[in-house]
């Protein structure tokens, strides 16, 4: 599989947004500076964008206008991906976590209608939620953390998710997978990024965490 040196995600957006937020504008500006540095080091990269249309209850994002705005800012993503399409990959990722590292808590055990929460349990006793399941409707919801990890591993090219990624047509086609992954995010997500690395470390892909980098602004 042909790979670029860096697969870079930026300007993460939710489908219930109608326009770019200040955070996404800052992310785009930070990414522009980042790719200038990378280009100066003669390394290859691809820009990717993830849309969360899995968690919002309604959708109003105009994808074309959003992509055109990023293009005008000088950071046209080559690929756009959809979080709802990561579910199959998240399911496989969940199965790859050893049973002794997972725990499930049932809330309201005496009530027929209840919810189960599955968490990854770390050595220090800390738990990271990775899945919820409602018993009555038999419907599972995967956490942002687990879906984010599936997205990272997809960008490394080590797992697959059918129809999850599309070319935007804004740039010449480039390889999607990267030898390294960079996430351009606000500093407030530092703890989230650390939690995601903990999840990946619990799987067979743990060695890849050394190739994950966060660029905070």
C-alpha positions as CSV (number, residue, x, y, z in Angstrom):
1,X,0.0,0.0,0.0
2,X,1.4,3.4,-1.0
3,X,1.4,5.8,1.9
4,X,2.2,9.5,2.5
5,X,4.4,10.6,5.3
6,X,1.6,12.3,7.2
7,X,-2.2,11.9,7.2
8,X,-3.4,15.2,8.7
9,X,-6.9,15.7,10.1
10,X,-8.2,19.2,10.9
11,X,-11.4,21.3,11.2
12,X,-13.5,18.4,12.6
13,X,-17.1,19.4,12.2
14,X,-20.6,18.2,13.2
15,X,-23.4,17.9,10.7
16,X,-25.8,20.0,12.8
17,X,-23.5,23.1,12.2
18,X,-24.5,25.6,9.5
19,X,-21.0,27.2,9.1
20,X,-17.4,27.2,10.3
21,X,-16.8,28.0,13.9
22,X,-13.9,30.1,15.3
23,X,-12.2,26.8,16.4
24,X,-12.4,25.4,12.9
25,X,-11.0,28.6,11.4
26,X,-8.1,28.4,13.9
27,X,-7.6,24.8,13.0
28,X,-7.4,25.6,9.3
29,X,-4.9,28.4,10.0
30,X,-2.8,26.2,12.2
31,X,-2.9,23.4,9.5
32,X,-1.8,25.9,6.8
33,X,1.4,26.7,8.9
34,X,1.9,23.0,9.6
35,X,1.9,21.9,5.9
36,X,4.2,24.8,5.0
37,X,6.7,23.3,7.5
38,X,6.2,19.8,6.2
39,X,6.6,20.9,2.6
40,X,9.9,22.6,3.6
41,X,11.2,19.3,4.9
42,X,10.4,17.5,1.6
43,X,7.8,15.2,3.3
44,X,4.5,14.1,1.7
45,X,1.1,14.7,3.3
46,X,-2.6,14.5,2.7
47,X,-5.3,16.6,4.4
48,X,-8.4,14.8,5.6
49,X,-11.7,16.0,7.2
50,X,-14.0,14.0,9.4
51,X,-17.7,14.9,9.7
52,X,-19.6,13.7,12.7
53,X,-23.1,12.9,11.4
54,X,-23.4,9.9,13.9
55,X,-24.1,11.8,17.1
56,X,-26.1,14.9,16.0
57,X,-29.9,14.5,16.1
58,X,-30.4,16.7,13.0
59,X,-28.3,17.8,10.0
60,X,-28.0,21.1,8.3
61,X,-24.4,21.3,7.1
62,X,-23.8,22.3,3.5
63,X,-20.9,20.1,2.6
64,X,-20.0,21.9,-0.6
65,X,-19.9,25.3,0.9
66,X,-17.9,24.1,3.9
67,X,-15.3,22.5,1.6
68,X,-15.1,25.5,-0.7
69,X,-14.5,27.8,2.4
70,X,-11.5,25.6,3.4
71,X,-10.3,25.7,-0.2
72,X,-10.4,29.5,-0.2
73,X,-8.4,29.4,3.1
74,X,-5.6,27.5,1.3
75,X,-6.2,24.2,3.0
76,X,-8.3,22.0,0.7
77,X,-8.8,18.6,2.1
78,X,-8.2,15.7,-0.3
79,X,-10.5,13.4,1.5
80,X,-13.7,13.7,3.5
81,X,-14.9,10.9,5.9
82,X,-18.1,10.2,7.8
83,X,-18.2,9.1,11.4
84,X,-21.3,6.9,11.0
85,X,-19.3,4.8,8.6
86,X,-16.7,4.0,11.3
87,X,-19.2,1.8,13.2
88,X,-18.0,-1.5,11.6
89,X,-14.4,-0.6,12.3
90,X,-15.2,0.4,15.8
91,X,-17.0,-2.9,16.4
92,X,-13.9,-4.8,15.3
93,X,-11.7,-2.6,17.4
94,X,-13.8,-3.2,20.5
95,X,-13.5,-7.0,20.0
96,X,-9.7,-6.7,19.8
97,X,-9.5,-5.2,23.3
98,X,-8.8,-8.1,25.8
99,X,-11.8,-9.0,28.0
100,X,-9.9,-8.4,31.2
101,X,-9.5,-4.8,30.2
102,X,-13.2,-4.2,29.6
103,X,-16.0,-3.8,32.2
104,X,-19.7,-3.3,31.7
105,X,-21.9,-1.5,34.2
106,X,-25.7,-1.9,34.2
107,X,-27.6,1.1,35.4
108,X,-31.0,0.7,37.2
109,X,-30.6,-3.1,37.5
110,X,-34.1,-3.5,39.0
111,X,-35.8,-1.7,36.1
112,X,-36.6,-3.5,32.9
113,X,-35.6,-0.5,30.8
114,X,-31.9,0.1,31.4
115,X,-28.6,0.9,29.8
116,X,-25.3,-0.8,29.8
117,X,-22.0,1.1,29.5
118,X,-18.9,-0.7,28.4
119,X,-15.6,0.9,29.4
120,X,-11.9,0.3,29.0
121,X,-10.3,0.0,32.4
122,X,-6.8,1.3,32.8
123,X,-4.1,0.2,35.2
124,X,-4.8,3.2,37.5
125,X,-8.5,2.3,37.8
126,X,-9.6,5.0,35.4
127,X,-12.3,4.1,32.9
128,X,-12.9,5.3,29.3
129,X,-16.4,4.8,27.9
130,X,-16.3,3.0,24.6
131,X,-19.9,1.8,24.1
132,X,-23.5,2.1,25.4
133,X,-26.3,-0.3,24.8
134,X,-30.0,0.0,25.5
135,X,-31.5,-3.4,26.4
136,X,-35.1,-2.7,25.3
137,X,-34.3,-1.6,21.7
138,X,-31.1,-3.7,21.4
139,X,-29.3,-0.7,19.9
140,X,-25.6,0.0,20.6
141,X,-24.0,3.4,20.4
142,X,-20.3,3.6,20.2
143,X,-18.5,6.4,22.0
144,X,-16.7,9.3,20.4
145,X,-13.5,7.9,21.7
146,X,-13.8,4.5,20.1
147,X,-15.0,6.0,16.8
148,X,-12.1,8.4,16.9
149,X,-9.6,5.5,17.4
150,X,-11.2,3.6,14.5
151,X,-10.7,6.8,12.4
152,X,-7.0,7.0,13.4
153,X,-6.3,3.4,12.5
154,X,-8.2,3.8,9.2
155,X,-5.8,6.7,8.4
156,X,-2.9,4.4,9.1
157,X,-4.3,1.9,6.6
158,X,-4.4,-1.0,9.1
159,X,-8.2,-1.4,9.3
160,X,-11.0,-0.8,6.8
161,X,-14.5,0.8,6.9
162,X,-16.6,0.5,3.8
163,X,-17.6,3.8,2.1
164,X,-16.2,5.8,5.0
165,X,-13.9,8.0,2.9
166,X,-14.5,10.0,-0.3
167,X,-12.3,12.2,-2.5
168,X,-13.4,15.8,-2.4
169,X,-12.2,16.7,-5.8
170,X,-10.4,19.8,-4.5
171,X,-6.9,18.5,-5.1
172,X,-5.1,15.9,-7.2
173,X,-5.7,12.4,-5.7
174,X,-3.1,11.4,-3.1
175,X,-2.7,8.2,-1.1
176,X,-5.0,8.3,1.9
177,X,-3.0,6.2,4.4
178,X,-0.1,7.7,6.3
179,X,3.0,6.4,8.0
180,X,2.2,9.0,10.6
181,X,-1.0,10.6,11.8
182,X,-1.4,14.3,12.9
183,X,-4.5,15.7,14.6
184,X,-4.9,19.5,14.6
185,X,-7.0,20.3,17.6
186,X,-7.8,23.0,20.3
187,X,-5.7,22.5,23.4
188,X,-8.8,21.5,25.4
189,X,-8.8,18.1,23.7
190,X,-5.4,17.1,25.1
191,X,-7.0,14.7,27.6
192,X,-9.2,13.2,24.9
193,X,-6.2,12.5,22.7
194,X,-4.4,10.9,25.7
195,X,-7.5,8.7,26.3
196,X,-7.6,7.7,22.6
197,X,-4.0,6.6,22.8
198,X,-4.8,4.5,25.8
199,X,-7.6,2.7,23.8
200,X,-5.3,2.0,20.9
201,X,-2.5,0.8,23.2
202,X,-4.9,-1.8,24.5
203,X,-5.2,-3.4,21.0
204,X,-2.9,-5.2,18.7
205,X,-2.1,-1.8,17.1
206,X,-0.5,-0.3,20.2
207,X,2.9,0.3,18.5
208,X,1.3,2.8,16.2
209,X,0.7,5.3,19.1
210,X,4.3,6.4,18.7
211,X,3.4,7.7,15.2
212,X,0.4,9.7,16.4
213,X,1.0,13.4,16.9
214,X,-1.3,16.2,18.2
215,X,-0.9,19.8,17.1
216,X,-2.7,21.9,19.6
217,X,-3.6,25.6,19.1
